[in-house]
Amino acid sequence: MKTGKLPLDMLSRLLGEIEITDPRVALGPRPGEDAALIDFGDRYLVANTDPITFATDRIGWYLVQINANDLAVMGATPRWLMATLLLPEATSAEQVGDLFKQLRDACAAMEITLVGGHTEITHDLNRPIAVGALLGEVDKERVVRSGGAQPGDRIVLAGAIAVEGTAILAREAEKPLRRAGVDQAVIDQANRLLFAPGISIVPAARIACNSVRVNAMHDPTEGGLATGLLEIAKAAGVGLTVYADRIPVIDECQAICVALGLDPLGLIASGSLLAVVPPADAPTLIAALRAQGIAACDIGAVTAPTDGLHLADGEEVRNLPVFERDELARFLDQPR
């Protein structure tokens, strides 16, 4: 099989075969949902796990951001992190120390406690792999699920695409980008996207939960914005119509994708947030986000399941593109 996420149909079938016998599991593994919910009385314990496999630089920092995003879109507060670090044999003691510092600093910035994990030098590994397991909590009446989208809702995108994919390409593929004619200033600016605007959507998710009724939220990661939209539709059993001309694409992302023959809609998109809200609440949410310096726009609507998934581009309406794998993974697998 090719690198990247399992195909959604295969994943759905495999997850459907898992039997949940513990009555305290309020939400188990489902396509499109970012974390599990465990009943703890007046609140839910929220649990997720996510690896860092594409990036090699700043992976400890990445690990905290990505896992915290998955809890934030459930309306939860991240609390406790466990990290598994698998490192190549060529890793130096200095690099290990730097990785631990990244974890400590990122956790401290988000008031997350690093409670344990595992670290090892792993045979026959050519790049570091970091896996996080993050626990948090949320009051039951404030929980948000990807599967809560309803026909008639509006889809609000906070941030622009694709921050993470663009930053990784700038860091991991500088030489191919230069050969493709991308200016060094564009590459340098793309590199800085990792920290400004950054890949955390925790502030945006909190603003959404505190300002309007949110029916669904999702963190479009691997597979990009298009896959994030597909996962919302799959989780909720709805259709979608999204307008291409309303989707903000970062200038550096556009330049890099054109140079490398990639589609921004399928490029890993951590740093943006999909929030699905009742139509009357969309202007309020957009205003609340913009008031805190977070770009936001209404990019489309939730429709009936029989309407299907569509991307409107001017007069043309076509099926929402489906990416079998992330555009970053597709590029990294190409001979260079």
Stockholm file with secondary structure:
# STOCKHOLM 1.0

chainA/1-336         MKTGKLPLDMLSRLLGEIEITDPRVALGPRPGEDAALIDFGDRYLVANTDPITFATDRIGWYLVQINANDLAVMGATPRWLMATLLLPEATSAEQVGDLFKQLRDACAAMEITLVGGHTEITHDLNRPIAVGALLGEVDKERVVRSGGAQPGDRIVLAGAIAVEGTAILAREAEKPLRRAGVDQAVIDQANRLLFAPGISIVPAARIACNSVRVNAMHDPTEGGLATGLLEIAKAAGVGLTVYADRIPVIDECQAICVALGLDPLGLIASGSLLAVVPPADAPTLIAALRAQGIAACDIGAVTAPTDGLHLADGEEVRNLPVFERDELARFLDQPR
#=GR chainA/1-336 SS CCSSSCCHHHHHHHHHTCCCCCTTEEECCCTTCCSEEEECSSEEEEEEEEEECSCCTTHHHHHHHHHHHHHHTTTCEEEEEEEEEEECTTCCHHHHHHHHHHHHHHHHHTTCEEEEEEEEECTTCSSCEEEEEEEEEEEGGGCCCGGGCCTTCEEEEESCBTHHHHHHHHHHCHHHHHHTTCCHHHHHHHHHTIIIIISCCHHHHHHHHHHSCCSEEECCCTTHHHHHHHHHHHHHTCEEEEEGGGSCBCHHHHHHHHHHTCCGGGSCCTTCEEEEECGGGHHHHHHHHHHTTCCEEEEEEEECGGGCEEEEETTEEEECCCCSSCHHHHHHTSCC
#=GC SS_cons         CCSSSCCHHHHHHHHHTCCCCCTTEEECCCTTCCSEEEECSSEEEEEEEEEECSCCTTHHHHHHHHHHHHHHTTTCEEEEEEEEEEECTTCCHHHHHHHHHHHHHHHHHTTCEEEEEEEEECTTCSSCEEEEEEEEEEEGGGCCCGGGCCTTCEEEEESCBTHHHHHHHHHHCHHHHHHTTCCHHHHHHHHHTIIIIISCCHHHHHHHHHHSCCSEEECCCTTHHHHHHHHHHHHHTCEEEEEGGGSCBCHHHHHHHHHHTCCGGGSCCTTCEEEEECGGGHHHHHHHHHHTTCCEEEEEEEECGGGCEEEEETTEEEECCCCSSCHHHHHHTSCC
//
